[in-house]
Amino acid sequence: MSDCGCRNVATVVAHIRHPTSDIRLPQFLDAAFWPTLIVAGALFALASLSPGAAEWKAVRHRLAVADADAAALRSEIDGLERVATALRTDPAFAAEVARLDLGLSREGAARLAVPAANAGSVRRAVATRS
């Protein structure tokens, strides 16, 4: 062989043929391999999981909105149950609701109290006027 640098090629070929021979990478490459591999793995994981993270965030938002709607509906149900109980147990409340529903009195209008002793004469007077 000539001294044109072929000796280095011959050495590499000899190392390829005999893998037990000692070819070592430079030490800085040895030290940089594992951190580079870890960083590359972390970046790959981040890139592959990011679409799922966006979907997860959207699902959590929809769940929060549904929870708020459910709380509002529970509150409305509680109020309606109180009204139903009052209609069953309080005759004055039921009468007032009936007056409002039938348009016999306006909301907020002043009402005159008639003593029970005069109630019959007031009813007769109203009946004769009509």
GIZIVEN-V541170 format. One record per backbone hydrogen bond with DSSP energy under -1.0 kcal/mol. NH is the residue of the N-H (numbers start at 1). CO is the residue of the C=O. E is the energy in kcal/mol with one decimal. If there is no record, write none. Layout:
# GIZIVEN-V541170
nh:NH co:CO e:E
nh:NH co:CO e:E
This chain:
# GIZIVEN-V541170
nh:10 co:6 e:-2.7
nh:11 co:7 e:-2.0
nh:12 co:8 e:-2.2
nh:13 co:9 e:-2.6
nh:14 co:10 e:-2.3
nh:15 co:11 e:-2.1
nh:16 co:12 e:-2.0
nh:17 co:13 e:-2.1
nh:18 co:14 e:-1.7
nh:21 co:18 e:-2.2
nh:23 co:21 e:-1.2
nh:30 co:26 e:-1.6
nh:31 co:27 e:-2.3
nh:32 co:28 e:-1.5
nh:33 co:29 e:-1.2
nh:36 co:32 e:-1.9
nh:37 co:33 e:-2.6
nh:38 co:34 e:-2.5
nh:39 co:35 e:-2.5
nh:40 co:36 e:-2.6
nh:41 co:37 e:-2.2
nh:42 co:38 e:-2.4
nh:43 co:39 e:-2.5
nh:44 co:40 e:-2.3
nh:45 co:41 e:-2.5
nh:46 co:42 e:-2.4
nh:47 co:43 e:-2.4
nh:48 co:44 e:-2.4
nh:49 co:45 e:-2.0
nh:50 co:46 e:-1.4
nh:53 co:49 e:-1.8
nh:54 co:50 e:-1.9
nh:55 co:51 e:-1.8
nh:56 co:52 e:-2.5
nh:57 co:53 e:-2.2
nh:58 co:54 e:-1.9
nh:59 co:55 e:-2.4
nh:60 co:56 e:-2.3
nh:61 co:57 e:-1.9
nh:62 co:58 e:-2.3
nh:63 co:59 e:-2.2
nh:64 co:60 e:-2.1
nh:65 co:61 e:-2.3
nh:66 co:62 e:-2.3
nh:67 co:63 e:-2.4
nh:68 co:64 e:-2.1
nh:69 co:65 e:-2.4
nh:70 co:66 e:-2.5
nh:71 co:67 e:-2.2
nh:72 co:68 e:-2.1
nh:73 co:69 e:-2.4
nh:74 co:70 e:-2.5
nh:75 co:71 e:-2.1
nh:76 co:72 e:-2.2
nh:77 co:73 e:-2.6
nh:78 co:74 e:-2.4
nh:79 co:75 e:-2.1
nh:80 co:76 e:-2.4
nh:81 co:77 e:-2.5
nh:82 co:78 e:-2.0
nh:83 co:79 e:-2.1
nh:84 co:80 e:-2.5
nh:85 co:81 e:-2.3
nh:86 co:82 e:-2.4
nh:87 co:83 e:-2.6
nh:88 co:84 e:-1.8
nh:89 co:85 e:-2.1
nh:90 co:86 e:-2.8
nh:94 co:90 e:-2.1
nh:95 co:91 e:-2.5
nh:96 co:92 e:-2.2
nh:97 co:93 e:-2.4
nh:98 co:94 e:-2.2
nh:99 co:95 e:-2.5
nh:100 co:96 e:-2.3
nh:101 co:97 e:-2.7
nh:102 co:98 e:-2.5
nh:104 co:99 e:-2.1
nh:109 co:106 e:-1.9
nh:122 co:118 e:-2.2
nh:123 co:119 e:-2.1
nh:124 co:120 e:-2.0
nh:125 co:121 e:-2.2
nh:126 co:122 e:-2.3
nh:127 co:123 e:-2.3
nh:128 co:124 e:-2.2
nh:129 co:125 e:-1.4
nh:130 co:126 e:-1.3
